[in-house]
Amino acid sequence: MLPASKEEIYVTWQLLITVYVQTGKSGQAEKMAREAWAAATKNLGPDHAETIKMEYILARALAEQQRPECLPFYRHCLEQSSRIMGKENSLTLLILSDFSVALGNMGEVEEYLAMRREVLDLDTRVLGRKHPDTAVAVVNLATALGRAGKLQQAAPLFEEAEQTFIQLYGREDRRTLRLETNVIQHWFQLGKYREGTELGARNLAIYERLLGLEHPDTFLLTLRLCLGYAGLGEFDTVIKLAQPLVEVSKRIHGTNSDYTLMSKLTLANAHRDLGHYEMAEALYHEVDSVVPTALGNASAIGLLAGRFQAQLDVRRGRFEQAESSLRRILATHEKQYGATDDRTLACKTDLAGLLLHRGAAPEAEQLLREIVAVRERDAGLDARPTLAALDALGIALALQGLWPESEGTLRRSGEHWKVLEPEGWREALNRVSLGWLLYANGQPAAGTPLLETGYARLASPAKLSAGERVLRTVVVARIAAAYRDAGDLEAAAKWQAITLL
């Protein structure tokens, strides 16, 4: 009805594209954004505010698909907005903020952090530290630091932002709840799953009451909560949450959307960790059949699916296939995200566990030393991922006969497990690892009590993560061998039975 020179057309276009992005239809968003940006450039001119906005929206649609070509679009529209509207203009700041997120997703970590700091400095100077936009910038910098593995630096910023949001909006405001979703993710990165799931469950009840079960915010929080419950080993709870998510996402976002694929992977992992291997494999194959065409094998979801499938391959004894996949994925992670990114470290941890399983202890040791150095520096020694890597390092050292260093390493992590997770699964794994080491090194009086008290909890593996199951298998096989070598065939048979579960 209106001529192409009318700004109202482009405003409506922007809103419709935003709807596509927020409902996971990023391909449709991209197609429409390209059309709208071309029309705005032709009819309004390249320097018009609506043209700059359309290019920004196109960049955002590409970023939603994790496509590197979003970066030149972001860079160009940022230059345009800074030149025409000024560096402190609200649109310029918004572009700068989203551009930094895209840089982080593409592995440009240093520029990502520098840009996040720049946004916060600008907002603080122009708006003040307690302004809502500044509070968002604080959250974004904290999230960026978390993504870069600098978890100790991120913690006080999350705390500051959370208090500001509560003061500004109240505890049940959507802005506060969205911020706390980032806080929950931060807890999970530290391995503090209990703290994260408690906050998440409280907020999920609020979302369901205020927004309903099918609202995007409710959906995303539920998906994130699944990760927390998986970290606690509560896989039945994960299935209870994830199964409906798959159906909801198919209906709302589409069968091949990012949301649906992530929901399927989450459900598949829970089935895998409960030993439902056929069910898990079928779900992985469903994702694999879609990813190359819809997203590309090097997409974040494609890489994640490959890593999860490799974990299942280890469980099913397909070691060569798993190792080949993990090495390929690790090389891609290091190239795309950098050596210290959490995704890279998680993949490296999987590979180290597989190498321990196959007896390649020296290479596993090298990988684990790299992981421990980064984890301890960025997350601290009391974070579960750091302690899990330290335990694995102790086992790698023991497999090479480096007894004193192995004992010191396991005792170091064990002291922290006793505080962080007393009487828990990970503490039990640490305990029996140390017990095996002492027993095999000629100290049966010291080792046997540790083995006996840890046995009961390792006999049922339901609550162990994928990596912990690999370590459990390695350790209990060695314990059985140690008892066999000592002539205690009854104890050897008892521990051998665990390796068959």
C-alpha positions as CSV (number, residue, x, y, z in Angstrom):
1,M,0.0,0.0,0.0
2,L,2.9,2.4,0.7
3,P,5.7,3.5,-1.6
4,A,9.1,1.9,-1.0
5,S,10.5,5.1,0.3
6,K,8.3,5.1,3.4
7,E,10.2,4.2,6.6
8,E,7.1,2.4,8.0
9,I,7.6,-0.5,5.6
10,Y,11.1,-1.2,6.9
11,V,10.0,-0.9,10.6
12,T,7.4,-3.6,9.9
13,W,10.0,-5.7,8.1
14,Q,12.3,-5.5,11.1
15,L,9.6,-6.6,13.4
16,L,8.7,-9.6,11.3
17,I,12.3,-10.7,10.9
18,T,12.7,-10.4,14.7
19,V,9.8,-12.7,15.1
20,Y,11.5,-15.3,12.8
21,V,14.7,-15.0,14.7
22,Q,13.1,-15.4,18.1
23,T,11.1,-18.4,17.0
24,G,14.2,-20.2,15.7
25,K,13.4,-19.7,12.0
26,S,16.8,-18.1,11.2
27,G,16.9,-19.2,7.6
28,Q,13.6,-17.4,6.8
29,A,14.9,-14.4,8.8
30,E,18.1,-14.3,6.7
31,K,16.2,-14.5,3.4
32,M,13.8,-11.7,4.3
33,A,16.6,-9.5,5.8
34,R,18.6,-9.7,2.6
35,E,15.6,-8.6,0.6
36,A,14.8,-5.8,3.0
37,W,18.4,-4.5,3.2
38,A,18.6,-4.4,-0.6
39,A,15.3,-2.5,-0.8
40,A,16.4,0.0,1.8
41,T,19.7,0.6,0.2
42,K,18.0,1.3,-3.1
43,N,15.1,3.4,-1.9
44,L,16.4,5.1,1.2
45,G,20.2,5.2,0.5
46,P,23.1,3.4,2.2
47,D,23.5,6.1,4.9
48,H,19.8,6.1,6.1
49,A,19.2,4.9,9.6
50,E,16.7,2.3,8.5
51,T,19.2,0.9,6.0
52,I,21.8,0.6,8.7
53,K,19.2,-1.2,10.9
54,M,18.4,-3.6,8.1
55,E,22.0,-4.5,7.7
56,Y,22.3,-5.0,11.4
57,I,19.3,-7.3,11.4
58,L,20.8,-9.3,8.5
59,A,24.0,-9.7,10.5
60,R,22.0,-10.9,13.5
61,A,20.1,-13.5,11.4
62,L,23.4,-14.8,10.1
63,A,24.9,-14.9,13.6
64,E,21.9,-16.9,14.8
65,Q,23.1,-19.6,12.4
66,Q,26.7,-19.4,13.6
67,R,27.8,-18.3,10.2
68,P,31.2,-16.4,10.0
69,E,29.9,-14.2,7.2
70,C,27.9,-12.2,9.8
71,L,31.2,-10.5,10.9
72,P,31.8,-8.2,7.8
73,F,28.1,-7.2,7.9
74,Y,28.4,-6.3,11.6
75,R,31.6,-4.4,11.1
76,H,30.2,-2.4,8.2
77,C,27.0,-1.4,9.9
78,L,28.9,-0.5,13.0
79,E,31.2,1.8,11.0
80,Q,28.2,3.3,9.3
81,S,26.3,3.9,12.6
82,S,29.3,5.3,14.4
83,R,30.0,7.7,11.5
84,I,26.5,8.9,10.9
85,M,24.8,8.6,14.3
86,G,27.8,8.7,16.7
87,K,29.6,6.2,18.9
88,E,27.3,6.9,21.8
89,N,24.1,6.5,19.9
90,S,21.8,3.7,21.2
91,L,21.8,1.8,17.8
92,T,25.6,2.0,17.7
93,L,25.9,0.6,21.1
94,L,23.4,-2.2,20.3
95,I,25.3,-3.2,17.1
96,L,28.6,-3.1,19.1
97,S,27.1,-5.4,21.8
98,D,25.7,-7.9,19.3
99,F,28.9,-7.8,17.2
100,S,30.9,-8.7,20.2
101,V,28.7,-11.8,20.9
102,A,29.2,-12.9,17.3
103,L,33.0,-12.5,17.6
104,G,32.9,-14.7,20.7
105,N,30.8,-17.4,18.9
106,M,33.3,-17.3,16.1
107,G,36.3,-17.8,18.4
108,E,37.6,-14.2,18.2
109,V,38.0,-14.1,22.0
110,E,40.3,-11.2,22.5
111,E,38.4,-8.8,20.2
112,Y,35.2,-10.1,21.8
113,L,36.3,-9.2,25.4
114,A,37.8,-5.9,24.3
115,M,34.5,-4.9,22.6
116,R,32.5,-6.0,25.7
117,R,34.7,-3.8,27.9
118,E,34.3,-0.9,25.5
119,V,30.5,-1.1,25.6
120,L,30.6,-1.2,29.4
121,D,32.9,1.8,29.6
122,L,30.8,3.8,27.2
123,D,27.5,3.0,29.1
124,T,29.1,3.7,32.4
125,R,30.4,7.1,31.3
126,V,27.2,8.2,29.4
127,L,24.5,6.6,31.5
128,G,25.9,5.8,34.9
129,R,26.6,2.4,36.6
130,K,23.1,1.9,37.8
131,H,21.3,2.5,34.5
132,P,19.5,-0.5,33.0
133,D,21.5,-0.4,29.8
134,T,24.7,-0.4,31.9
135,A,23.5,-3.3,33.9
136,V,23.0,-5.2,30.7
137,A,26.5,-4.4,29.6
138,V,27.8,-5.7,32.9
139,V,25.9,-9.0,32.3
140,N,27.3,-9.2,28.8
141,L,30.9,-8.7,29.9
142,A,30.4,-11.3,32.6
143,T,29.0,-13.7,30.1
144,A,31.9,-13.0,27.7
145,L,34.4,-13.7,30.5
146,G,32.6,-16.9,31.3
147,R,32.7,-17.9,27.6
148,A,36.5,-17.2,27.6
149,G,36.9,-19.4,30.7
150,K,37.7,-16.5,33.0
151,L,35.1,-17.6,35.5
152,Q,36.6,-16.0,38.6
153,Q,36.5,-12.6,36.9
154,A,32.9,-13.1,35.8
155,A,31.5,-14.0,39.2
156,P,31.5,-10.5,40.9
157,L,30.0,-8.9,37.7
158,F,27.1,-11.4,37.7
159,E,26.5,-10.6,41.3
160,E,26.6,-6.9,40.7
161,A,24.2,-7.1,37.8
162,E,21.8,-9.4,39.6
163,Q,21.5,-7.0,42.5
164,T,21.0,-4.0,40.2
165,F,18.2,-5.8,38.2
166,I,16.4,-6.8,41.4
167,Q,16.5,-3.2,42.7
168,L,15.4,-1.9,39.3
169,Y,12.7,-4.4,38.4
170,G,12.0,-6.9,41.2
171,R,12.7,-10.6,41.4
172,E,9.9,-11.8,39.1
173,D,10.4,-9.3,36.2
174,R,11.4,-11.0,32.9
175,R,14.6,-8.9,32.7
176,T,15.7,-10.2,36.1
177,L,14.8,-13.8,35.2
178,R,16.7,-13.6,31.9
179,L,19.7,-12.3,33.7
180,E,19.5,-15.1,36.2
181,T,19.5,-17.6,33.3
182,N,23.0,-16.3,32.5
183,V,23.8,-16.7,36.2
184,I,22.6,-20.3,36.1
185,Q,24.8,-21.0,33.1
186,H,27.7,-19.6,35.1
187,W,27.1,-21.9,38.0
188,F,27.0,-24.9,35.5
189,Q,30.3,-23.8,34.0
190,L,31.8,-23.9,37.5
191,G,30.3,-27.4,37.9
192,K,28.0,-26.1,40.7
193,Y,25.0,-27.9,39.4
194,R,23.0,-27.9,42.7
195,E,23.1,-24.1,43.0
196,G,22.2,-23.6,39.4
197,T,19.3,-26.1,39.3
198,E,17.8,-24.7,42.5
199,L,17.7,-21.2,41.1
200,G,16.5,-22.5,37.7
201,A,13.7,-24.6,39.2
202,R,12.5,-21.6,41.1
203,N,12.5,-19.4,38.0
204,L,11.0,-22.0,35.8
205,A,7.9,-22.1,38.1
206,I,7.6,-18.3,37.7
207,Y,7.9,-18.6,33.9
208,E,5.3,-21.3,33.7
209,R,2.9,-19.2,35.8
210,L,3.5,-15.9,34.0
211,L,4.3,-16.9,30.5
212,G,3.1,-20.5,30.0
213,L,4.9,-23.7,29.0
214,E,5.4,-22.9,25.3
215,H,6.9,-19.4,25.7
216,P,10.5,-19.1,24.3
217,D,11.9,-18.0,27.6
218,T,10.3,-21.0,29.4
219,F,11.6,-23.3,26.7
220,L,15.2,-22.0,26.9
221,L,15.3,-22.1,30.6
222,T,14.0,-25.7,30.6
223,L,16.6,-26.7,28.1
224,R,19.3,-25.2,30.2
225,L,18.0,-26.8,33.4
226,C,18.4,-30.2,31.7
227,L,22.1,-29.6,31.6
228,G,22.2,-29.0,35.3
229,Y,20.2,-32.1,36.2
230,A,22.5,-34.1,33.9
231,G,25.5,-32.7,35.8
232,L,23.9,-34.0,39.0
233,G,23.3,-37.4,37.4
234,E,19.5,-37.0,37.6
235,F,19.0,-38.4,34.1
236,D,15.4,-39.5,34.6
237,T,14.6,-35.8,35.4
238,V,16.3,-34.8,32.2
239,I,14.1,-37.1,30.2
240,K,11.0,-35.9,31.9
241,L,11.9,-32.3,30.9
242,A,13.4,-32.9,27.5
243,Q,10.8,-35.2,25.9
244,P,8.1,-32.6,25.9
245,L,10.6,-30.0,24.8
246,V,11.2,-31.9,21.5
247,E,7.5,-32.0,20.7
248,V,6.9,-28.3,21.7
249,S,9.9,-27.2,19.6
250,K,8.8,-29.2,16.5
251,R,5.4,-27.6,16.7
252,I,6.6,-24.0,17.3
253,H,10.1,-23.8,15.8
254,G,10.1,-26.5,13.2
255,T,11.5,-30.0,12.9
256,N,14.9,-28.9,11.8
257,S,15.4,-25.8,13.9
258,D,18.3,-25.3,16.2
259,Y,16.0,-25.5,19.3
260,T,14.6,-28.9,18.2
261,L,18.0,-30.3,17.4
262,M,19.4,-29.2,20.8
263,S,16.4,-30.7,22.5
264,K,16.9,-34.0,20.7
265,L,20.6,-34.1,21.7
266,T,19.7,-33.4,25.3
267,L,17.2,-36.2,25.3
268,A,19.7,-38.5,23.6
269,N,22.4,-37.8,26.2
270,A,20.0,-38.7,29.0
271,H,19.1,-42.0,27.4
272,R,22.8,-42.7,26.7
273,D,23.8,-42.0,30.3
274,L,21.0,-44.4,31.5
275,G,22.3,-47.1,29.2
276,H,19.5,-46.8,26.7
277,Y,22.0,-47.0,23.8
278,E,19.7,-47.9,21.0
279,M,17.3,-45.1,21.8
280,A,20.3,-42.6,22.1
281,E,21.8,-43.8,18.8
282,A,18.5,-43.3,17.0
283,L,18.2,-39.7,18.2
284,Y,21.8,-38.9,17.3
285,H,21.1,-40.3,13.8
286,E,18.0,-38.1,13.5
287,V,20.2,-35.0,14.3
288,D,23.0,-36.2,12.0
289,S,20.7,-36.6,9.1
290,V,19.6,-32.9,9.3
291,V,22.7,-31.0,10.4
292,P,24.9,-31.1,7.2
293,T,22.1,-29.6,5.1
294,A,20.5,-27.3,7.7
295,L,23.6,-26.0,9.5
296,G,26.8,-27.6,8.2
297,N,29.0,-30.1,10.0
298,A,31.2,-27.4,11.4
299,S,28.3,-25.6,13.1
300,A,28.2,-25.5,16.9
301,I,25.4,-28.1,17.0
302,G,27.1,-30.3,14.4
303,L,30.3,-30.4,16.4
304,L,28.4,-31.0,19.6
305,A,26.4,-33.9,18.1
306,G,29.7,-35.4,16.8
307,R,31.2,-35.2,20.3
308,F,28.2,-36.8,22.0
309,Q,28.1,-39.6,19.4
310,A,31.8,-40.2,20.1
311,Q,31.0,-40.6,23.8
312,L,28.4,-43.2,22.9
313,D,30.9,-44.9,20.6
314,V,33.3,-45.3,23.6
315,R,30.5,-46.9,25.7
316,R,29.9,-49.4,22.9
317,G,33.6,-50.2,22.3
318,R,34.0,-48.4,19.0
319,F,37.3,-46.8,20.2
320,E,38.9,-46.1,16.8
321,Q,35.8,-44.5,15.5
322,A,35.4,-42.4,18.6
323,E,39.1,-41.3,18.6
324,S,39.0,-40.3,15.0
325,S,35.8,-38.2,15.6
326,L,37.2,-36.5,18.7
327,R,40.5,-35.6,17.1
328,R,38.7,-34.0,14.2
329,I,36.2,-32.1,16.4
330,L,39.1,-30.9,18.7
331,A,41.0,-29.6,15.7
332,T,37.9,-27.7,14.6
333,H,37.2,-26.3,18.1
334,E,40.8,-25.1,18.5
335,K,40.6,-23.3,15.1
336,Q,37.2,-21.8,15.6
337,Y,37.2,-21.0,19.3
338,G,40.8,-21.2,20.6
339,A,42.6,-23.5,22.9
340,T,41.2,-22.2,26.1
341,D,37.5,-22.1,25.2
342,D,35.2,-24.2,27.4
343,R,34.0,-26.2,24.3
344,T,37.6,-27.0,23.3
345,L,38.5,-28.1,26.9
346,A,35.5,-30.3,27.1
347,C,36.4,-32.1,23.9
348,K,40.0,-32.4,25.0
349,T,38.8,-34.0,28.2
350,D,36.8,-36.5,26.3
351,L,39.8,-37.4,24.2
352,A,42.0,-37.7,27.3
353,G,39.5,-40.1,28.8
354,L,39.5,-42.2,25.7
355,L,43.3,-42.3,25.6
356,L,43.3,-43.5,29.2
357,H,40.8,-46.2,28.3
358,R,43.2,-47.4,25.5
359,G,46.3,-47.3,27.7
360,A,47.9,-44.2,26.0
361,A,48.7,-42.7,29.3
362,P,51.6,-40.4,28.3
363,E,49.5,-38.6,25.6
364,A,46.5,-38.4,28.0
365,E,48.8,-36.9,30.6
366,Q,50.0,-34.1,28.3
367,L,46.4,-33.2,27.4
368,L,45.3,-33.3,31.0
369,R,48.1,-31.0,32.2
370,E,47.0,-28.5,29.6
371,I,43.4,-28.8,30.8
372,V,44.3,-28.5,34.5
373,A,46.5,-25.4,33.9
374,V,43.7,-23.5,32.1
375,R,40.9,-24.7,34.4
376,E,42.7,-23.9,37.6
377,R,43.7,-20.5,36.3
378,D,40.3,-19.5,35.0
379,A,37.8,-21.4,37.1
380,G,39.8,-22.1,40.3
381,L,40.6,-25.3,42.0
382,D,37.2,-25.7,43.7
383,A,35.4,-25.9,40.3
384,R,34.2,-29.5,39.5
385,P,35.7,-29.4,35.9
386,T,39.1,-28.6,37.4
387,L,39.0,-31.3,40.0
388,A,37.7,-33.9,37.5
389,A,40.7,-33.1,35.2
390,L,43.0,-33.3,38.2
391,D,41.6,-36.8,39.1
392,A,42.2,-37.9,35.5
393,L,45.7,-36.6,35.6
394,G,46.4,-38.6,38.8
395,I,45.2,-41.7,37.1
396,A,47.3,-41.0,34.0
397,L,50.4,-40.6,36.2
398,A,49.6,-43.9,38.1
399,L,49.2,-45.8,34.8
400,Q,52.8,-44.8,34.0
401,G,54.1,-45.9,37.5
402,L,54.7,-42.3,38.6
403,W,53.4,-43.2,42.1
404,P,54.5,-40.2,44.3
405,E,53.3,-37.6,41.9
406,S,50.1,-39.5,41.2
407,E,49.4,-39.8,45.0
408,G,50.0,-36.1,45.6
409,T,47.7,-35.2,42.7
410,L,44.8,-37.4,43.9
411,R,45.2,-36.3,47.5
412,R,45.1,-32.7,46.4
413,S,41.9,-33.1,44.4
414,G,40.4,-35.4,47.1
415,E,40.7,-32.7,49.8
416,H,38.6,-30.4,47.7
417,W,36.0,-33.1,46.8
418,K,35.4,-33.7,50.5
419,V,34.4,-30.1,50.9
420,L,32.6,-29.6,47.5
421,E,30.8,-32.9,47.3
422,P,31.1,-35.0,50.5
423,E,30.1,-38.6,50.1
424,G,29.3,-37.9,46.4
425,W,30.0,-39.9,43.3
426,R,33.1,-37.9,42.3
427,E,34.5,-38.1,45.8
428,A,34.0,-41.8,45.7
429,L,35.8,-42.1,42.4
430,N,38.7,-40.1,43.8
431,R,38.8,-42.3,46.9
432,V,39.0,-45.6,45.1
433,S,41.6,-44.2,42.7
434,L,43.8,-43.3,45.6
435,G,43.0,-46.7,47.2
436,W,44.0,-48.6,44.1
437,L,47.2,-46.6,43.8
438,L,48.2,-47.3,47.4
439,Y,47.3,-51.0,47.2
440,A,49.2,-51.5,44.0
441,N,52.2,-49.6,45.3
442,G,52.6,-52.0,48.3
443,Q,50.5,-50.2,50.9
444,P,47.4,-52.5,51.2
445,A,46.7,-51.5,54.8
446,A,46.2,-47.9,53.6
447,G,44.6,-48.7,50.3
448,T,42.0,-51.4,51.3
449,P,39.8,-49.2,53.5
450,L,39.5,-46.6,50.7
451,L,38.6,-49.3,48.2
452,E,36.0,-50.8,50.5
453,T,34.2,-47.6,51.3
454,G,34.2,-46.4,47.7
455,Y,33.0,-49.7,46.2
456,A,29.3,-49.4,47.0
457,R,28.8,-46.1,45.2
458,L,30.8,-47.1,42.1
459,A,28.9,-50.4,41.8
460,S,25.9,-48.5,40.4
461,P,27.0,-46.1,37.6
462,A,23.7,-44.4,36.9
463,K,24.7,-41.0,38.2
464,L,28.2,-40.8,36.6
465,S,28.8,-38.6,33.6
466,A,30.1,-39.9,30.3
467,G,33.7,-38.9,31.2
468,E,33.4,-40.3,34.7
469,R,32.2,-43.6,33.4
470,V,35.3,-44.0,31.3
471,L,37.5,-43.2,34.3
472,R,35.5,-45.6,36.4
473,T,36.1,-48.4,33.9
474,V,39.8,-47.7,33.8
475,V,40.2,-47.5,37.6
476,V,38.1,-50.6,38.5
477,A,39.8,-52.7,35.9
478,R,43.2,-51.8,37.5
479,I,41.8,-52.5,40.9
480,A,40.7,-56.0,39.8
481,A,44.1,-56.6,38.3
482,A,45.8,-55.4,41.5
483,Y,43.8,-57.8,43.7
484,R,44.4,-60.6,41.1
485,D,48.1,-60.0,41.2
486,A,48.0,-60.1,45.1
487,G,46.2,-63.5,45.0
488,D,42.9,-62.2,46.3
489,L,40.7,-63.7,43.7
490,E,37.4,-63.1,45.5
491,A,38.0,-59.3,45.7
492,A,39.3,-59.4,42.1
493,A,36.1,-61.0,40.9
494,K,34.0,-58.4,42.8
495,W,35.7,-55.5,41.1
496,Q,35.8,-57.3,37.8
497,A,32.0,-57.5,37.9
498,I,31.8,-53.7,38.0
499,T,33.7,-53.3,34.8
500,L,31.0,-55.5,33.1
501,L,28.1,-53.1,34.1
